[in-house]
């Protein structure tokens, strides 16, 4: 097995695929990257047995086809020290010795037999195939992934729900305290209604690697697996079994109390006031009256308290609600507009955070936060 490849291109592709490698792999060989040289291309693959990421690299030349696995850390540590130059990989398949020949030197690494590397099962013929845009999928994942849970008992809550129908794509995530729903009206399913529950790890992989452009994204899925193909990458992932909760039943429909407030002012005030909150509860109180919102917190155990008054657009009866400050800060950091809309009905029902005058004409973003007892 022998080929010549650009050092920078190889390093960039391997950096991307290696992020799927688990810190504690179920098999030692999964610390390696599988390299397959065939028909002028090099295919690099990494896996944790649940998620597999593959990248293809065009070779400068291919003298002899073959496959080998190489420890990912050693290979990446070597490659990142090279300036851009062609590298020759000369691999003895019988001994698994890997020689990396540069312009000025030669390095030898011990590989492992590629036949021992576990390959994830491919999707069956019974699958749904869809086409979308990379930037659109990236946007949907980026706006919702922070709201996913880390729940061992309910793994389906650790996922992003993607609903596809003839009107839009809807991305939903929730950890039972906060919920995010993002609709994209420039994405539609022409063949019916479908649902994909995407686990957090492959969602993070896509978030880190998807380009923010209009390039094509092809994906297919069934009840057990999903596969995403874009550019020079292919990702396959095992799906979580289970049914995503009925999120629509949680979203309050009638919210007569609407507050418009500057996002940065609220964010900065909340950061200061939350220092005074009880560390166990992180409870912050919002008292809203005509044209004013008072953000306050206290920790009785340490005799600490603080409050700030902010101007806002609000007309109506006074209302006081309690919210968990880290969740509010997370929500604010994921809304892009300068002003936000806070919608409420009564203190015991969820509050809605919405962007005000969003420039995203194709999108509809809603964030929900469960209240706390004041």
Secondary structure as UniProt FT lines:
FT   STRAND          2..6
FT   HELIX           7..18
FT   TURN            19..20
FT   TURN            23..24
FT   HELIX           28..31
FT   STRAND          32..38
FT   TURN            39..40
FT   STRAND          41..47
FT   STRAND          51..58
FT   STRAND          61..64
FT   STRAND          66..71
FT   HELIX           72..79
FT   TURN            80..81
FT   STRAND          86..92
FT   TURN            93..96
FT   STRAND          97..101
FT   STRAND          106..110
FT   HELIX           114..116
FT   STRAND          128..133
FT   HELIX           134..144
FT   HELIX           145..147
FT   HELIX           155..158
FT   STRAND          159..164
FT   STRAND          169..174
FT   STRAND          178..184
FT   TURN            185..186
FT   STRAND          194..199
FT   HELIX           200..209
FT   STRAND          216..221
FT   STRAND          225..230
FT   TURN            231..232
FT   STRAND          233..238
FT   HELIX           247..249
FT   STRAND          257..262
FT   HELIX           263..273
FT   HELIX           274..276
FT   TURN            279..281
FT   STRAND          283..289
FT   TURN            290..291
FT   STRAND          292..299
FT   HELIX           300..302
FT   STRAND          304..311
FT   STRAND          319..324
FT   HELIX           325..333
FT   STRAND          339..344
FT   TURN            347..348
FT   STRAND          351..355
FT   TURN            361..362
FT   STRAND          363..369
//
